[in-house]
Amino acid sequence: MEDAKEAARKRIAVVTTVALLTRAPEPARAPLRPFVAANLKLLRDNGVTLVVGSDNPMDTSALEFEQLATLGVWDNLGLLKMWSEATPRAIFPDRKIGSLADGYEASFLALGGNPLSDLKSVRQIRVRFKQGVLLER
């Protein structure tokens, strides 16, 4: 717990790597999941900034996001805020991103459903904007 408090105090962002478990044999996954969930909860509860990522270049942040959802550590809003606010701000600390607010870049996705009620909606991208420019579908 002291390490988590120190990480929060120093504003260290911790990158999640839960999708890595999908490559482990099933018998190894089950005992690891509660351990991983408990550690992520400890970090979250102590104010550590958690961001969605991976140790494997073959993984996507969407796969990581979906795996995080299975752990039961966050509600849908908490997961979405981690993925769409904390993660881009950690990657690009000098840019004003991760919020639909005055002065922020107009980079966002329009989804075909409400991810607060169904997280699978994050895969239903209908429109993409990057810095105010509509990207091709």
Residue pairs with C-beta under 8 A, 6 or more apart in sequence:
1 42
1 46
4 42
4 43
4 45
4 46
4 48
5 46
5 47
7 14
7 43
7 46
7 48
8 46
8 47
8 48
8 49
11 49
12 48
12 49
13 48
13 49
13 50
13 51
13 86
13 90
14 43
14 48
14 49
14 50
14 51
15 50
15 51
15 52
15 53
15 54
16 40
16 50
16 51
16 52
16 53
16 64
16 68
17 53
17 54
17 55
17 64
18 36
18 40
18 64
18 67
18 68
18 71
19 54
19 56
19 59
19 63
19 64
19 67
20 54
20 55
20 56
20 59
21 29
21 32
21 33
21 36
21 67
22 29
22 63
22 67
23 56
24 32
33 70
33 71
36 71
37 71
37 72
37 73
40 50
40 68
40 71
40 73
41 73
43 50
44 50
44 73
44 74
49 86
49 90
50 82
50 86
51 82
51 86
51 87
51 90
51 91
52 61
52 64
52 65
52 68
52 82
52 83
52 87
53 61
53 64
53 87
54 60
54 61
54 63
54 64
61 83
61 87
62 122
62 123
65 79
65 83
65 119
65 122
66 119
68 74
68 79
68 82
69 76
69 79
69 119
74 82
76 115
76 116
76 117
76 119
77 116
79 119
80 115
80 116
80 122
84 98
85 98
85 99
86 98
87 98
88 95
88 97
88 98
89 97
89 98
95 105
96 103
96 104
96 105
97 104
97 105
97 107
98 104
100 108
105 131
105 132
106 129
106 131
106 132
107 129
107 130
107 131
107 132
108 129
109 125
109 126
109 127
109 128
109 129
110 125
110 126
110 127
110 128
110 129
111 121
111 122
111 124
111 125
111 126
112 121
112 124
112 125
112 126
113 120
113 121
113 124
114 121
115 121
115 122
127 134
127 137
128 134
128 135
128 137
129 135
